[in-house]
Amino acid sequence: MARARIGVARAVTAAVVLIVAGPAGAADIHQAASVPKVGAPVAEAPSPWQIRMRALGVITEDSGYVNAVAGSGLSYSNSVTPELDISYFFTDNIAAELILGTTYANIDGQGSIGGLGEIGKVWLLPPTLTLQYHFTDFGPFKPYVGAGVNYTIFYHQQAGSADDLKVKNTFGAALQVGFDYMVDQHWGVNFDVKKLFLKPDFDVTVAGAKLTGKARLDPWLVGAGLTYRF
């Protein structure tokens, strides 16, 4: 009988201990589960902002004319200039890019007005905004295509053999293809080609005669440089 009583007492004591310790044990288990594992890698979301610095070659097409002058033609000088672009990624694949740079072009007469030589010189600021699609299935090699709009501002215009020259600001379409090769999470190299469809009208005065015309520049913008992703 005494042994039975001792056994019952032990069973009751064990039950009480389990009841009392149960909540504390559960709390300890929850706390242990909530503590992150030391040394576990944490994926860092990339910033949506990116910039590039490029050396940009501006290669124009030699086309254009002066109205009412049969056989007239125009040609333009090519140039190399530094260029900055700023990109914002809406998703991993979709981004918008704004390029900023300035350069100049000498305008020469061709054909029936070839004797005029250098008609004038203009500086141009062609900010271009494109919407891009970036391919993300090639590891560090990240090609993209884009299309957008350009607005070219002509300034500091100087007449040469002409008495006066005024090239008018204009809108144009833009197409783009290029790639980044990322050497780490932030730095990469870039190669980019854009085609601008740029055909501004102009007013020119030669020997007192006021004339109009169209300069079909349609330049290729070929750039190479560095990429930095924030």
DAVENPE-V31806 format. One record per residue. N is the residue number from 1. PSI is psi in radians with two decimals (none if undefined). NEAR is the number of other C-alpha atoms within 8 Angstrom. Layout:
n={N,N}
psi={PSI,PSI}
near={NEAR,NEAR}
//
This chain:
n={1,2,3,4,5,6,7,8,9,10,11,12,13,14,15,16,17,18,19,20,21,22,23,24,25,26,27,28,29,30,31,32,33,34,35,36,37,38,39,40,41,42,43,44,45,46,47,48,49,50,51,52,53,54,55,56,57,58,59,60,61,62,63,64,65,66,67,68,69,70,71,72,73,74,75,76,77,78,79,80,81,82,83,84,85,86,87,88,89,90,91,92,93,94,95,96,97,98,99,100,101,102,103,104,105,106,107,108,109,110,111,112,113,114,115,116,117,118,119,120,121,122,123,124,125,126,127,128,129,130,131,132,133,134,135,136,137,138,139,140,141,142,143,144,145,146,147,148,149,150,151,152,153,154,155,156,157,158,159,160,161,162,163,164,165,166,167,168,169,170,171,172,173,174,175,176,177,178,179,180,181,182,183,184,185,186,187,188,189,190,191,192,193,194,195,196,197,198,199,200,201,202,203,204,205,206,207,208,209,210,211,212,213,214,215,216,217,218,219,220,221,222,223,224,225,226,227,228,229,230}
psi={-0.77,-0.71,-0.65,-0.72,-0.70,-0.70,-0.71,-0.74,-0.73,-0.72,-0.75,-0.75,-0.77,-0.71,-0.76,-0.75,-0.73,-0.72,-0.76,-0.71,-0.28,-0.97,-0.71,-0.71,-0.73,-0.69,-0.73,-0.73,-0.76,-0.73,-0.71,-0.64,-0.51,-0.24,2.10,2.60,2.30,2.27,0.00,2.33,2.42,2.10,2.22,2.14,2.31,2.61,2.58,-0.14,2.46,2.51,2.74,2.56,2.16,2.71,2.22,2.14,2.20,1.94,1.91,2.81,2.40,1.50,2.59,3.09,2.84,2.18,2.49,0.17,1.77,2.41,0.19,2.60,2.91,2.64,2.78,2.56,2.63,2.88,2.90,2.34,2.66,2.64,2.47,2.37,2.62,2.23,2.57,2.18,2.01,-0.65,-3.09,-0.45,-0.51,2.22,2.75,2.45,2.34,2.15,2.49,2.24,2.90,2.61,-3.04,2.88,2.27,2.39,2.09,2.56,2.53,2.91,-2.27,-0.23,0.34,-0.48,-0.26,-0.33,-2.33,1.95,-0.63,-3.11,2.38,2.59,2.54,2.47,1.87,1.15,2.31,2.24,2.16,2.64,2.21,2.68,2.13,2.26,2.32,0.30,0.26,0.51,-2.31,-0.28,2.04,1.51,2.79,2.79,2.72,2.86,2.61,-2.63,2.59,2.49,1.98,2.24,2.18,2.25,2.99,0.95,2.29,2.28,2.48,-1.77,-0.34,2.75,-0.60,2.59,2.32,1.83,2.32,2.44,2.59,2.73,2.74,2.78,2.81,2.41,2.69,2.52,2.53,-3.03,2.67,2.50,1.90,2.14,-0.37,-2.89,-0.49,-0.67,2.54,3.07,2.68,2.52,2.35,2.46,2.25,2.60,2.09,2.35,1.67,1.93,1.29,2.60,2.75,2.72,2.41,2.51,2.10,2.15,0.70,-0.16,2.20,2.16,2.86,2.90,-3.02,2.28,1.94,1.48,-0.87,1.03,2.66,2.34,1.92,2.04,2.65,2.47,-2.66,2.55,2.43,2.11,2.15,none}
near={4,5,6,7,8,8,8,8,8,8,8,8,8,8,8,8,8,8,8,8,8,8,8,8,8,8,8,8,8,8,8,7,7,6,6,6,5,4,4,6,4,4,4,4,4,6,7,11,10,12,11,12,11,12,11,12,12,12,11,11,10,9,10,13,11,11,9,5,8,6,7,14,14,14,12,12,9,9,10,9,11,9,12,11,11,11,12,10,11,9,7,8,11,11,14,12,13,11,11,11,11,10,10,9,12,11,13,13,15,12,9,10,11,11,7,10,10,11,13,14,13,14,12,12,12,11,11,13,11,14,11,13,10,12,9,9,5,7,6,8,9,14,11,11,11,11,11,11,11,13,11,12,10,12,8,6,12,9,11,9,10,13,11,9,13,8,11,9,9,10,9,12,11,14,12,12,11,11,11,13,10,13,9,6,6,10,11,12,12,14,11,11,11,11,11,13,10,12,11,12,10,12,11,13,12,11,6,6,6,8,11,10,12,12,12,11,14,11,12,12,12,12,11,11,11,11,15,10,12,8}
//
